[in-house]
Amino acid sequence: MFAIKVENLTKKFNGFVAVDNVSFSIESGEIFGLLGPNGAGKTTTISMLATILKPTSGSAFVNNFDILTNEDGVRKSIGIVFQDQSLDEELTAYENMDFHGRLYRIPKNIRQKRITELLNLVELEERKDDLVKKFSGGMRRRLEIARGLLHEPKVLFLDEPTLGLDPQTRNHLWRYIGRLNKEKGITIILTTHYMEEAEKLCDRVAIIDNGKIIALDTPENLKEEIGVDVITMESANNDKLYLKLKELSWVKRVESHDGFITINLQNAEKYIAEIVNLSSLNGIAINSISIHKPTLEDVFLNFTGRTIREEEAGSKDNMRMRRKMWRR
């Protein structure tokens, strides 16, 4: 049974294609990730599914409700945690939750019970009477997730849920998200540009780049698709070494990116000595070299020829351009 079904969904802003003809389905109870750099189309996709933006073309169903013809049905059955904080800092944690419950017309006795349960779930019960402005970033994120669950949605959208948090808080929040999915059976769709977040949490991942879905599968299957070891190295002359490595028959793929060279090949340990010898013969000093199994970062590089970090740098300019277009 599908919680979400998307067919040929497209969104344009004054001719700029933010989401380009994407199609995918999400099963009930699944944690599904939209992985890609800022500006790739993740938030725009989520916004259309949550009926915040109308698509230019295509269709989508959330909990069997058509996002175009039954917006109220969609909104009543989803929860959403935005990138930007939407809590009232001058209210307490409890008051923020209570106000949200009143908006959804949850009866007082049920509302009070759920608030207590959810604040316990995210370990904020002892801080329920504290003003939100006194909360850390991680505490605010946990409160926003608890608030998004108050009306018991079947689908929860998390848009970059750990953006800007320190690694320890991020790991803490991952545990809550996994727990929510297992204990409550909620379908969770999250957007992220953190590779480790997608690998840790998601049952399946759609990698999105420039508005298009370029790969979709489980994290393990996506990594296995590369099917080789990965050598990452940095040298005194990457350009020269890159050209030399391209000539080698046993190198499956070589990319120069982000100040490094990445080589895909079978049995990497067997060829390390040959690579070092090749560098030495050509007078190229190697600054660093490492071997690892494929990661989702390598998957992104395999499909796009760029790392997600390079995309991040370029996408900041893209986002500025898009904001200008939206304002017009």
C-alpha positions as CSV (number, residue, x, y, z in Angstrom):
1,M,0.0,0.0,0.0
2,F,1.4,3.4,-1.0
3,A,1.4,6.3,1.3
4,I,2.5,8.6,-1.5
5,K,2.4,8.2,-5.3
6,V,3.9,10.8,-7.5
7,E,3.7,10.9,-11.3
8,N,5.5,13.3,-13.6
9,L,5.5,16.1,-11.0
10,T,7.0,19.4,-12.3
11,K,7.3,22.9,-10.9
12,K,8.5,25.9,-12.9
13,F,9.1,29.5,-11.6
14,N,9.0,32.0,-14.5
15,G,10.5,29.4,-16.8
16,F,13.0,28.0,-14.4
17,V,12.5,24.3,-13.8
18,A,12.9,23.6,-10.1
19,V,11.4,20.1,-10.2
20,D,11.6,18.3,-13.5
21,N,9.1,15.5,-14.2
22,V,9.7,13.4,-11.1
23,S,7.9,10.1,-10.4
24,F,8.2,7.8,-7.3
25,S,6.1,5.9,-4.8
26,I,6.5,5.5,-1.1
27,E,5.1,2.6,0.9
28,S,3.2,3.0,4.2
29,G,5.6,2.9,7.1
30,E,8.7,3.6,5.0
31,I,11.4,6.1,5.8
32,F,12.1,7.7,2.4
33,G,14.9,10.1,1.7
34,L,15.3,12.9,-0.9
35,L,19.0,13.3,-1.0
36,G,20.7,16.1,-2.8
37,P,22.4,19.5,-2.5
38,N,20.6,22.7,-1.6
39,G,18.7,24.0,-4.7
40,A,18.3,20.5,-6.1
41,G,14.5,20.6,-5.8
42,K,14.0,18.7,-2.5
43,T,12.1,21.3,-0.6
44,T,10.0,22.3,-3.7
45,T,8.9,18.6,-4.0
46,I,8.0,18.4,-0.4
47,S,6.1,21.7,-0.6
48,M,4.0,20.4,-3.5
49,L,3.2,17.2,-1.7
50,A,2.2,19.2,1.4
51,T,-0.1,21.5,-0.8
52,I,2.0,24.6,0.0
53,L,2.9,25.0,-3.7
54,K,0.8,24.0,-6.7
55,P,2.6,21.9,-9.3
56,T,3.0,23.2,-12.9
57,S,2.1,19.8,-14.1
58,G,1.9,16.2,-13.0
59,S,-0.1,14.5,-10.2
60,A,0.4,13.2,-6.7
61,F,-1.6,11.4,-4.0
62,V,-0.9,11.5,-0.3
63,N,-2.8,9.0,1.8
64,N,-5.0,8.5,-1.3
65,F,-5.9,12.3,-1.3
66,D,-5.2,14.1,-4.6
67,I,-3.0,17.1,-3.8
68,L,-4.8,19.2,-6.5
69,T,-8.5,18.4,-5.7
70,N,-8.4,17.5,-2.0
71,E,-6.0,19.8,-0.2
72,D,-7.9,19.6,3.1
73,G,-7.7,15.8,3.1
74,V,-3.9,16.0,2.5
75,R,-3.3,18.6,5.2
76,K,-5.3,16.8,7.9
77,S,-3.3,13.6,7.3
78,I,0.2,15.0,7.3
79,G,2.7,16.6,9.7
80,I,5.5,18.8,8.5
81,V,8.7,20.2,10.1
82,F,10.1,23.0,8.0
83,Q,13.8,23.9,7.5
84,D,13.2,27.3,9.2
85,Q,11.9,27.3,12.8
86,S,8.2,28.0,13.1
87,L,7.9,27.9,16.9
88,D,6.8,30.9,19.0
89,E,9.8,31.8,21.1
90,E,7.7,33.7,23.6
91,L,5.6,30.7,24.5
92,T,6.5,27.7,26.5
93,A,7.0,24.2,25.0
94,Y,3.6,23.2,26.3
95,E,1.9,26.3,25.0
96,N,3.3,25.8,21.5
97,M,2.0,22.3,21.5
98,D,-1.4,23.3,22.9
99,F,-1.9,26.1,20.4
100,H,-1.1,23.6,17.6
101,G,-3.7,21.2,19.0
102,R,-6.3,23.9,19.2
103,L,-5.8,24.7,15.5
104,Y,-6.6,21.1,14.7
105,R,-9.6,21.2,17.0
106,I,-8.3,18.3,19.1
107,P,-10.6,18.0,22.2
108,K,-8.9,19.3,25.4
109,N,-8.6,16.0,27.3
110,I,-7.1,14.2,24.2
111,R,-4.9,17.2,23.5
112,Q,-3.5,17.2,27.0
113,K,-2.8,13.5,27.0
114,R,-1.0,13.6,23.6
115,I,1.1,16.6,24.6
116,T,2.4,14.8,27.7
117,E,3.1,11.6,25.7
118,L,4.9,13.4,23.0
119,L,7.0,15.7,25.2
120,N,8.0,12.5,27.1
121,L,8.9,10.9,23.7
122,V,11.3,13.7,22.8
123,E,12.5,14.0,26.5
124,L,11.2,17.5,27.0
125,E,8.6,16.8,29.6
126,E,10.7,18.4,32.4
127,R,11.1,21.6,30.2
128,K,7.5,21.9,29.2
129,D,7.0,25.1,31.1
130,D,10.2,26.8,29.9
131,L,10.1,29.5,27.2
132,V,11.3,28.2,23.8
133,K,13.7,31.1,23.5
134,K,15.8,29.4,26.2
135,F,16.0,26.1,24.2
136,S,19.0,24.9,22.2
137,G,18.8,24.2,18.5
138,G,18.4,20.5,19.1
139,M,15.7,21.0,21.7
140,R,13.7,23.2,19.3
141,R,14.0,20.6,16.6
142,R,12.7,17.9,18.9
143,L,9.8,20.1,20.0
144,E,8.9,20.8,16.3
145,I,8.8,17.1,15.6
146,A,6.6,16.5,18.7
147,R,4.3,19.3,17.6
148,G,4.1,17.8,14.1
149,L,2.9,14.5,15.5
150,L,0.2,16.0,17.8
151,H,-2.7,15.4,15.4
152,E,-1.5,11.9,14.7
153,P,-0.6,12.3,11.0
154,K,-0.1,9.2,8.8
155,V,2.8,10.9,7.0
156,L,5.5,13.2,8.4
157,F,7.6,15.5,6.2
158,L,10.9,16.4,7.7
159,D,12.7,19.1,5.6
160,E,16.4,19.1,6.5
161,P,15.6,18.1,10.1
162,T,19.2,18.3,11.4
163,L,20.5,21.2,9.4
164,G,22.9,23.3,11.5
165,L,23.0,20.9,14.4
166,D,26.2,19.6,15.9
167,P,27.1,16.0,15.2
168,Q,26.2,14.8,18.7
169,T,22.7,16.4,18.6
170,R,22.2,15.2,15.0
171,N,22.9,11.6,16.1
172,H,20.5,12.1,19.0
173,L,17.7,13.3,16.7
174,W,18.3,10.4,14.3
175,R,17.4,8.0,17.2
176,Y,14.1,9.8,17.7
177,I,13.2,9.7,14.0
178,G,14.0,6.0,13.9
179,R,12.0,5.4,17.0
180,L,9.0,7.3,15.7
181,N,8.9,5.2,12.6
182,K,9.2,1.9,14.5
183,E,6.8,2.6,17.4
184,K,4.1,4.6,15.6
185,G,4.4,3.2,12.1
186,I,4.5,6.7,10.6
187,T,5.6,7.1,7.0
188,I,8.5,9.6,7.1
189,I,9.8,11.5,4.1
190,L,12.9,13.5,4.8
191,T,15.1,15.8,2.7
192,T,18.8,16.0,3.4
193,H,22.1,16.7,2.0
194,Y,23.9,14.7,4.7
195,M,25.0,11.4,3.2
196,E,25.4,9.7,6.6
197,E,21.8,10.8,7.5
198,A,20.4,9.1,4.5
199,E,22.4,5.9,5.1
200,K,21.5,5.8,8.7
201,L,17.8,6.4,8.5
202,C,16.3,5.7,5.1
203,D,14.8,2.5,3.8
204,R,15.1,3.9,0.3
205,V,16.8,7.0,-1.1
206,A,16.0,9.1,-4.2
207,I,19.0,11.1,-5.3
208,I,17.9,14.4,-6.8
209,D,20.1,16.7,-8.9
210,N,19.0,19.8,-10.8
211,G,15.3,18.9,-10.2
212,K,15.6,15.4,-11.6
213,I,15.7,12.1,-9.8
214,I,18.9,10.4,-11.0
215,A,18.8,7.3,-8.9
216,L,16.4,5.6,-6.5
217,D,16.9,2.4,-4.4
218,T,18.0,1.3,-1.0
219,P,21.3,2.8,0.2
220,E,22.9,-0.6,0.0
221,N,21.8,-1.3,-3.5
222,L,22.9,2.1,-4.7
223,K,26.4,1.5,-3.3
224,E,26.6,-2.0,-4.7
225,E,25.7,-0.6,-8.1
226,I,29.2,0.9,-8.2
227,G,30.5,-2.6,-7.4
228,V,34.1,-1.6,-6.8
229,D,36.5,-0.2,-4.2
230,V,37.2,3.5,-4.1
231,I,40.6,5.1,-3.8
232,T,40.7,8.8,-2.9
233,M,44.0,10.6,-3.2
234,E,45.5,14.1,-3.3
235,S,48.7,14.9,-5.1
236,A,51.0,17.8,-5.8
237,N,49.7,17.8,-9.4
238,N,46.2,16.4,-9.6
239,D,45.7,17.3,-13.3
240,K,48.8,15.5,-14.5
241,L,48.1,12.4,-12.3
242,Y,44.5,12.3,-13.5
243,L,45.5,12.1,-17.1
244,K,48.1,9.3,-16.3
245,L,45.5,7.3,-14.4
246,K,43.0,7.5,-17.2
247,E,45.3,5.6,-19.4
248,L,45.4,2.5,-17.1
249,S,43.2,-0.4,-18.3
250,W,42.4,-1.7,-14.8
251,V,40.9,1.6,-13.6
252,K,37.1,1.4,-14.0
253,R,36.5,5.1,-13.5
254,V,38.6,8.1,-12.4
255,E,37.3,11.6,-11.5
256,S,39.1,14.8,-10.5
257,H,37.0,16.8,-8.1
258,D,37.0,19.1,-5.1
259,G,40.9,19.0,-4.9
260,F,41.0,15.2,-4.9
261,I,41.1,12.3,-7.4
262,T,38.7,9.4,-6.9
263,I,39.4,6.1,-8.6
264,N,36.9,3.2,-8.9
265,L,38.5,-0.2,-9.4
266,Q,38.4,-3.9,-8.3
267,N,40.7,-5.1,-5.6
268,A,42.1,-1.7,-4.7
269,E,44.7,-3.0,-2.3
270,K,46.4,-4.9,-5.2
271,Y,47.0,-1.7,-7.2
272,I,48.0,0.8,-4.5
273,A,51.7,0.1,-5.1
274,E,51.3,0.6,-8.9
275,I,49.6,3.9,-8.4
276,V,52.3,5.1,-6.0
277,N,55.0,3.9,-8.5
278,L,53.2,5.7,-11.4
279,S,53.2,8.9,-9.4
280,S,56.9,8.6,-8.5
281,L,57.9,7.9,-12.1
282,N,56.1,11.0,-13.3
283,G,57.6,13.2,-10.5
284,I,54.2,13.7,-8.8
285,A,54.3,13.7,-5.0
286,I,51.2,12.1,-3.3
287,N,50.0,14.0,-0.3
288,S,47.4,11.5,0.9
289,I,45.8,8.3,-0.2
290,S,43.0,6.1,1.2
291,I,40.8,3.1,0.3
292,H,37.2,2.7,1.3
293,K,34.0,0.9,0.2
294,P,31.5,3.0,-1.8
295,T,29.4,5.5,0.1
296,L,26.4,7.5,-1.1
297,E,28.8,10.4,-1.8
298,D,30.5,8.0,-4.3
299,V,27.1,7.2,-5.8
300,F,26.4,10.8,-6.3
301,L,29.8,11.3,-7.9
302,N,29.2,8.2,-10.1
303,F,25.9,9.6,-11.5
304,T,26.8,13.2,-11.8
305,G,30.6,13.5,-12.1
306,R,30.6,15.9,-9.1
307,T,30.5,15.5,-5.4
308,I,27.6,16.9,-3.4
309,R,30.0,19.4,-1.8
310,E,30.8,20.9,-5.2
311,E,27.0,21.1,-5.8
312,E,26.5,22.8,-2.5
313,A,28.9,25.6,-3.5
314,G,27.3,26.2,-6.8
315,S,23.7,25.8,-5.5
316,K,24.1,28.9,-3.2
317,D,24.3,31.1,-6.3
318,N,21.4,29.1,-7.9
319,M,19.3,29.7,-4.8
320,R,20.0,33.5,-4.9
321,M,18.9,33.5,-8.5
322,R,15.7,31.6,-7.7
323,R,14.7,33.9,-4.9
324,K,15.0,36.9,-7.3
325,M,12.8,35.0,-9.8
326,W,10.2,34.1,-7.1
327,R,10.0,37.7,-6.0
328,R,9.2,38.8,-9.5
